[in-house]
Amino acid sequence: MNFLAPLFLIGALAVAGPVIYHLVRRTTRERLPFGSLLFLQPSPPRLSQRHRFEHILLLLLRCIALALLAFAFARPFLPGTADDDPTAARPARTVILVDTSASMRREGLWPAAIARAGDWIRRAGPADELTLMTFDRAVATVLPAEEWRRAPTGERAALALSRLPSLSPGWSATRLGSALAAAAEVLADADGKSAPGPRRIVLISDLQAGSRLEALQAYEWPKGVELLLEPVSAQRTTNAGLQLLADGAEVMRPADAPARVRVTNSADAKREQFQIGWAGDPGAVRVDAYVPPGQSRVFLLPKSKSAAADAITLSGDDEDFDNRAFAIAAVQQRPRVVWLGPDNAADTRQPLFFLRRAFVETPRAAVQVSARPAGAAPDPAELAAASLIFVGSGLDSTTASLLRAQAESGRTIVQVLRAADAATGASLGVLAGVSPVTLGESRAGSYAMLGEIDFRHPLFAPFADPRFSDFSKIRFWRHRRVDASGLPAARVVARFDTGDPAVLEIPAGRGRVIVFTSGWQPEDSQLAVSSKFAPLMWSLLEGAGGVGEFITQYAVGDPVVLPSEAAGALVTTPAGGASTLAAGSATFSATAELGVYRAAAGGREWRFAVNLDPAESRTAPLSPEELEQLGVPVTRSEEASKPEAEKRGLLQGVEAEGRQKLWRWLIAAALAVLLLETMVAGRALRRTATTAGEIAS
């Protein structure tokens, strides 16, 4: 039997009252009637003190009544099942989630985290179910629940403890929201697979403010899953971080321009004077950086003259895990574009003149445009090296077949229809893989405008924003009318307001053929002198794979997209490890280390830097209220230290006591005992009176 209010049991001591009363009460000696007191001397009555119990039954009834009242006020209940007994331990399902992000490299954090994880593992009962997981940018399961259940009961804790020494913090960012959602899903998926019991996530982390919680914003937290916080604290709470500010692809900066770095100082910092310099170059200029607590400032660091200096360091900080940034200058790409047609590049009335000026040189790319007369046989090697091929006139069958083969191998061919003659229709048929296409001229004396554009197509996707989607100011004086029925595989990307196709896309093997039914020179249209022309040409080049967004600055864990010619390259990591990309693949994903990586293929080398996520430098504590606002039921560490039975005892006890209501029976029993006591006391009083009457007579 258990009690909700056991302090009321102290009231049972009141049973001593009747006992003491029966022991210490004093009574006068019984009076006897006497005839005359005239000849007797008066004397006071003598009292006798009795130290023996009288009316034992009456005493017992009074004691029982008081004891029943005390038990009733203590609100007793009888535990039946484990759900009714608040002191019965129920099997718990626990996910221990250990933070292995870069901020856990601070002094004192990791040993404390491993110790906390070991304590929770040893605390697991024989019927409990445990899962051990780690997280940083991604979530990893170190010990799944299935393996825990398969292990013998006495060896489960040792199995989990044996996994801890192999863990260590990495360099990735802290995606706490994704980790909590993944751990909650593990517990939610376990419903029905094990015995019912409490479900909890034990989060062992430094809970730094740079943790990313975006994944919890649209996540519905499972009911019955609670989060227990086990925060670990670093020996030094202050920190300053270094971040390299990379320029955008279109920013024009000279090669010897100073590097831009940002220094962020924590709000409670005691230091505000730092120095920035190039590592590995003792002669390089060091810049003094003054950053007050709680602020961040940008500094310019002169370029090092040493080719080996590719790392910038910050000195004067308490914690050095985020005091290094690697800088690699962006590599300018040089795609090749070939124009096949009888055009003069200096003639302002011909398409080639405008095409050359559309591809202006930028830090991202320097496009090389080469022109070949349509009648001359093109160089196959030049075509194979070209990213984009323009055809500005009719082709002979040999050249058209060669271009068709290039398209089938993955190239993009752009056919500009400048005439409606039979030669142009025949070459278009060869490029499209069909019979010669019938062409016709548009109606003379009128102009057309683009009336229907598919902005979902990659060619026009850059113009999908309403601010840039207006093509109504571009007039087309002439265009060629194409019989679309002769091109069954063609997709009309844009139409004129007359209904005629303006731009078509025809698939050809792994490549494609883009057809412009009107030229962009002033004789045909106003396209070349509009603001849409240059972006349209660049969109063609990007869609053909001629210009890739090769970025040289990445964060740890980011996939690196190398140029297409780097497919199958040998990638060397900063630690000296090497891995070869799969054939046909130019994406490298194993960016787990800080430093400079090198990819080599075909006699060329590409370098890129992998740096720490700037959010890891925000080491101020994260408020638990931020998690609660996102719907996560958080239990503070001081509450988590209490035994589970103690935390659930009161609620389960109230439920069991409210269902049984034993106090009602105890009150009824006390009333019955008091009624019986009254009857016994009355009977004893009548018996005493009868005895006294008999003596008097």
Residue pairs with C-beta under 8 A, 6 or more apart in sequence:
1 76
1 77
1 78
1 79
2 76
2 77
2 78
2 79
2 85
2 86
2 87
2 653
3 9
3 74
3 75
3 76
3 77
4 74
4 75
4 76
4 77
4 650
4 653
4 654
4 657
5 73
5 74
5 75
6 74
7 74
8 70
8 73
8 74
8 75
9 70
9 71
9 74
10 70
11 66
11 69
11 70
11 73
12 66
12 67
12 70
12 71
14 66
14 70
15 62
15 63
15 66
15 67
17 66
18 59
18 62
18 63
18 66
19 59
19 63
22 53
22 54
22 55
22 59
23 51
23 53
25 50
26 47
26 48
26 49
27 47
27 48
27 50
28 45
28 47
29 45
29 46
29 47
29 48
30 692
30 695
32 695
33 696
53 59
55 680
55 681
55 684
57 680
58 677
58 680
58 681
58 684
61 673
61 674
61 676
61 677
61 680
62 677
64 673
65 670
65 673
65 674
65 677
68 666
68 667
68 669
68 670
68 673
69 666
69 667
69 670
71 663
71 666
72 663
72 666
72 667
72 670
73 663
75 657
75 662
75 663
76 657
76 662
76 663
76 666
77 84
77 653
77 656
77 657
77 659
77 660
77 662
78 656
78 660
78 662
79 85
79 86
79 87
79 88
79 656
80 656
82 88
82 90
83 90
83 652
84 652
84 655
84 656
85 652
85 656
86 645
86 648
86 649
86 650
86 651
86 652
86 653
86 656
87 645
87 649
88 645
89 125
89 127
89 644
89 645
90 195
90 196
90 197
90 198
90 644
91 125
91 127
91 128
91 129
91 194
91 195
91 196
91 197
92 124
92 125
92 128
92 129
92 197
92 198
92 199
92 200
92 644
93 128
93 129
93 130
93 131
93 145
93 187
93 190
93 194
93 197
93 198
93 199
93 200
94 120
94 124
94 128
94 129
94 130
94 131
94 199
94 200
94 201
94 202
95 130
95 131
95 132
95 133
95 183
95 186
95 187
95 200
95 201
95 202
96 117
96 120
96 121
96 130
96 131
96 132
96 133
96 202
96 204
97 133
97 134
97 135
97 179
97 180
97 183
97 201
97 202
97 203
97 204
97 205
98 113
98 117
98 132
98 133
98 134
98 135
98 167
98 204
98 205
99 113
99 134
99 135
99 136
99 169
99 174
99 176
99 203
99 204
99 205
99 206
100 134
100 135
100 136
100 167
100 168
100 169
100 170
100 172
101 135
101 136
101 137
101 169
101 170
101 172
101 173
101 174
101 616
102 136
102 169
102 170
102 171
102 172
102 173
102 174
102 321
102 322
102 556
102 612
102 613
102 616
103 109
103 174
103 206
103 208
103 210
103 321
103 616
103 619
104 110
104 113
104 169
104 205
104 206
105 169
105 321
106 206
106 234
106 235
106 236
106 239
106 319
106 321
106 619
107 234
107 235
107 236
107 319
108 232
108 233
108 234
108 235
109 169
109 206
109 232
109 233
109 234
110 168
110 169
112 232
112 233
113 204
113 205
113 232
114 164
114 167
116 204
116 230
116 232
117 132
117 164
117 204
118 161
118 164
120 202
120 230
121 130
121 132
121 157
121 160
121 161
121 164
122 157
122 161
124 130
124 156
124 157
124 160
126 153
127 195
128 197
129 145
129 148
129 149
129 190
129 194
130 143
130 145
130 148
130 156
130 160
131 141
131 143
131 144
131 145
131 148
131 183
131 186
132 141
132 142
132 143
132 160
132 163
133 139
133 140
133 141
133 142
133 179
133 182
133 183
133 186
134 140
134 142
134 167
135 174
135 175
135 176
135 178
135 179
135 182
136 169
136 170
136 172
136 173
136 174
136 175
136 557
137 172
137 173
137 174
137 175
137 556
137 557
138 172
138 175
138 178
138 557
139 178
139 179
139 182
139 183
142 163
142 167
143 159
143 160
143 163
145 186
145 190
145 194
147 159
148 156
148 159
148 160
149 194
151 159
170 556
170 592
171 556
171 592
171 593
171 594
171 612
172 556
172 557
172 592
172 613
173 210
173 212
173 555
173 556
173 557
173 613
173 615
173 616
174 205
174 208
174 210
174 211
174 212
174 615
174 616
175 211
175 212
175 215
176 205
176 211
176 212
176 213
176 622
177 211
177 212
177 213
177 214
177 215
177 216
177 217
177 219
177 630
178 212
178 215
180 201
180 203
180 215
180 216
180 227
180 627
180 632
181 215
181 216
181 219
183 201
184 201
184 219
184 221
184 222
184 225
185 222
187 199
187 200
187 201
187 222
187 225
188 222
188 225
190 199
198 226
198 644
198 648
199 222
199 224
199 225
199 226
200 225
200 226
200 227
200 228
201 225
201 226
201 227
201 228
202 228
202 230
202 640
203 227
203 228
203 229
203 230
204 230
204 232
205 211
205 230
205 231
205 232
206 231
206 232
206 233
206 234
206 619
206 621
207 229
207 231
207 621
207 622
207 624
208 616
208 618
208 619
208 620
208 621
208 622
209 618
209 619
209 620
209 621
209 622
210 613
210 614
210 615
210 616
210 617
210 618
210 619
211 615
211 622
212 615
213 626
213 627
213 630
216 627
216 630
216 631
216 632
217 630
219 630
219 631
220 631
221 631
221 632
221 633
225 633
226 633
226 634
226 635
227 627
227 632
227 633
227 634
227 635
228 635
228 637
228 640
229 624
229 634
229 635
229 636
229 637
229 640
230 637
230 640
231 621
231 637
234 319
234 619
236 318
236 319
237 266
237 268
237 619
238 266
238 268
238 269
238 270
238 271
238 318
238 319
239 266
239 269
239 317
239 318
239 319
239 322
239 617
239 619
240 263
240 264
240 265
240 266
240 269
240 271
240 274
240 291
240 314
240 316
240 317
240 318
240 319
240 323
240 617
241 263
241 264
241 314
241 322
241 323
241 612
241 614
241 616
241 617
241 618
242 261
242 262
242 263
242 276
242 312
242 313
242 314
242 322
242 323
242 324
242 325
242 617
243 261
243 262
243 263
243 264
243 325
243 611
243 614
243 617
244 259
244 260
244 261
244 312
244 325
244 326
244 327
244 553
244 609
244 611
245 260
245 261
245 262
245 298
246 551
246 552
246 553
247 253
247 260
247 330
247 363
249 330
249 362
249 363
249 364
249 549
250 362
250 363
250 364
251 363
252 362
252 363
253 363
255 329
256 303
257 303
258 300
258 301
258 302
258 303
259 300
259 301
259 303
259 312
259 327
260 298
260 299
260 300
260 301
261 276
261 298
261 299
261 301
261 312
261 325
262 296
262 297
262 298
262 299
262 614
263 274
263 276
263 289
263 291
263 296
263 297
263 299
263 314
264 291
264 295
264 296
264 614
264 617
264 618
265 271
265 272
265 291
265 292
265 293
265 294
265 295
265 296
266 293
266 294
266 619
266 620
267 293
267 294
267 620
268 293
268 620
269 293
269 294
270 293
271 316
271 317
271 318
272 290
272 291
272 292
272 293
273 288
273 289
273 290
273 316
274 288
274 289
274 290
274 291
274 314
274 315
274 316
274 317
275 286
275 287
275 288
275 289
275 314
275 315
275 316
276 286
276 287
276 289
276 299
276 301
276 312
276 313
276 314
276 315
277 284
277 285
277 286
277 287
277 301
277 312
277 313
277 315
278 284
278 301
278 304
278 306
278 309
278 311
278 312
278 313
279 309
279 311
279 312
279 313
279 324
280 306
280 308
280 309
280 310
280 311
281 304
281 305
281 306
281 308
281 309
283 305
283 306
284 302
284 304
284 305
284 306
284 309
285 301
285 302
287 299
287 300
287 301
287 302
289 297
289 299
289 314
290 297
291 297
301 312
310 326
310 327
310 328
310 596
310 609
311 324
311 325
311 326
311 327
311 595
312 324
312 325
312 326
312 327
313 323
313 324
314 323
314 324
315 323
317 323
319 619
321 612
321 616
322 612
322 616
322 617
324 594
324 612
325 611
325 612
326 594
326 595
326 596
326 609
326 610
326 611
327 553
327 609
328 552
328 553
328 596
328 607
328 608
328 609
329 552
330 363
330 364
330 550
330 551
330 552
331 550
331 552
331 606
331 607
332 363
332 364
332 365
332 366
333 364
333 365
333 366
333 547
333 548
333 550
333 563
334 365
334 366
334 367
334 368
335 365
335 367
335 368
335 387
335 388
335 541
335 546
335 547
336 367
336 368
336 370
336 382
336 385
336 386
336 387
336 546
337 355
337 359
337 367
337 368
337 369
337 370
337 386
337 387
337 388
337 389
337 390
337 541
337 546
338 369
338 370
338 371
338 372
338 378
338 382
338 383
338 386
338 388
338 389
338 390
339 352
339 355
339 369
339 370
339 371
339 372
339 390
339 392
340 371
340 372
340 373
340 374
340 378
340 389
340 390
340 391
340 392
340 393
340 395
340 399
341 351
341 352
341 371
341 373
341 374
341 390
341 391
341 392
341 393
341 416
341 418
342 373
342 374
342 375
342 392
342 393
343 350
343 351
343 352
343 353
343 371
343 392
344 350
344 352
344 353
345 352
345 353
345 356
345 371
346 353
347 353
349 521
349 522
349 523
350 521
351 390
351 392
351 416
351 418
351 519
351 520
351 521
351 528
352 369
352 371
352 392
353 521
354 520
354 521
354 528
354 533
355 369
355 390
355 537
356 369
358 533
358 534
358 537
358 538
359 367
359 369
359 537
359 538
359 541
360 534
361 367
364 547
365 546
365 547
367 541
367 546
367 547
370 382
372 378
372 379
372 382
374 391
374 392
374 393
374 394
374 395
374 399
375 396
377 398
377 399
378 399
378 402
380 402
383 389
383 402
383 403
383 406
383 411
384 406
386 411
387 412
387 541
387 544
387 545
387 546
387 547
388 411
388 412
388 414
388 540
388 541
388 544
388 546
389 403
389 406
389 411
389 412
389 413
389 414
390 414
390 416
391 403
391 413
391 414
391 415
391 416
391 427
391 431
392 416
392 418
392 519
393 418
393 419
393 423
393 424
394 419
394 421
394 423
394 424
394 426
394 427
395 403
395 423
395 427
395 430
396 427
397 426
397 427
397 430
399 427
400 426
400 427
400 430
400 431
401 430
403 413
403 431
404 430
404 431
404 433
404 508
406 413
406 511
407 413
407 431
407 508
407 509
407 511
407 512
407 513
408 508
408 509
408 510
408 511
409 509
409 510
409 511
410 509
410 510
410 511
411 511
411 544
412 511
412 512
412 513
412 514
412 540
412 543
412 544
412 545
413 431
413 508
413 511
413 512
413 513
413 514
414 513
414 514
414 515
414 516
414 540
415 427
415 428
415 431
415 513
415 514
415 515
415 516
416 516
416 519
416 520
417 424
417 428
417 439
417 479
417 480
417 482
417 515
417 516
417 517
417 518
417 519
418 424
418 519
418 524
419 480
420 439
420 440
420 441
420 480
420 481
421 439
422 436
424 439
424 480
425 436
425 437
425 438
425 439
426 436
428 436
428 437
428 439
428 515
429 435
429 436
429 437
429 486
431 506
431 508
431 513
432 487
432 489
432 490
432 506
432 508
432 513
433 506
433 508
434 486
434 487
434 488
435 486
437 482
437 483
437 486
437 487
438 482
438 483
438 486
439 480
439 481
439 482
439 483
440 480
440 481
441 478
441 480
441 481
442 448
442 478
442 479
442 480
442 481
442 498
442 500
447 475
447 476
447 477
448 475
448 476
448 479
448 496
448 497
448 498
448 500
449 471
449 472
449 474
449 475
449 476
449 496
449 497
450 471
450 472
450 474
450 476
450 494
450 495
450 496
450 497
450 502
451 495
451 496
451 497
451 498
452 494
452 495
453 460
453 463
453 469
453 471
453 493
453 494
453 495
454 460
454 492
454 493
454 494
455 461
455 463
455 464
455 469
456 464
457 491
457 493
457 505
458 539
458 542
458 543
459 493
459 503
459 505
459 514
459 536
459 539
459 540
459 543
460 493
460 494
460 536
460 539
461 539
462 468
462 535
462 539
463 469
463 471
463 532
463 535
468 532
471 532
473 526
473 530
474 525
474 526
474 527
474 530
474 532
475 525
475 526
476 496
476 502
476 518
476 524
476 525
476 526
476 527
477 523
477 524
477 525
478 518
478 523
478 524
478 525
479 496
479 500
479 502
479 517
479 518
479 524
479 525
480 517
480 518
481 500
481 517
482 500
482 501
482 504
482 515
482 517
484 490
484 492
484 501
484 504
487 504
487 506
489 506
489 507
490 501
490 504
490 505
490 506
490 515
491 504
491 505
491 506
492 501
492 503
492 504
493 502
493 503
493 504
493 505
494 501
494 502
494 503
495 501
495 502
496 502
500 517
501 515
501 517
502 516
502 517
502 518
503 514
503 515
503 516
503 517
504 514
504 515
504 517
505 512
505 513
505 514
505 515
506 512
506 513
506 514
506 515
514 540
518 524
518 525
518 527
519 525
520 527
520 528
520 533
521 528
522 528
522 529
527 533
527 536
538 547
541 547
545 564
548 561
548 563
548 564
549 561
550 561
550 562
550 563
550 606
551 560
551 561
551 608
552 607
552 608
552 609
553 608
553 609
553 611
554 560
554 591
554 608
554 609
554 610
554 611
555 610
555 611
555 612
555 613
556 591
556 592
556 593
556 594
556 610
556 611
556 612
556 613
557 591
557 592
558 591
558 610
559 587
559 588
559 589
559 591
560 587
560 588
560 589
560 591
560 597
560 608
561 586
561 587
562 569
562 581
562 586
562 587
562 588
562 599
562 606
563 586
563 606
564 586
565 586
565 601
565 602
565 604
566 581
566 586
566 599
566 601
566 604
566 606
567 581
567 583
567 584
567 585
567 586
567 601
568 580
568 581
568 582
568 583
568 584
568 585
568 601
569 580
569 581
569 586
569 599
569 600
569 601
569 606
570 578
570 579
570 580
570 581
570 599
570 600
570 601
571 578
571 579
571 580
571 581
571 588
571 590
571 597
571 598
571 599
572 578
572 597
572 598
572 599
572 600
573 579
573 590
573 593
573 595
573 597
574 593
574 594
574 595
574 596
574 597
574 610
575 593
575 595
579 588
579 590
581 587
581 588
581 599
588 597
588 599
591 597
591 610
593 610
594 610
594 611
594 612
595 609
595 610
596 607
596 608
596 609
596 610
597 607
597 608
597 609
597 610
598 605
598 606
598 607
599 605
599 606
599 607
599 608
600 606
624 634
624 636
627 634
628 634
639 647
657 663
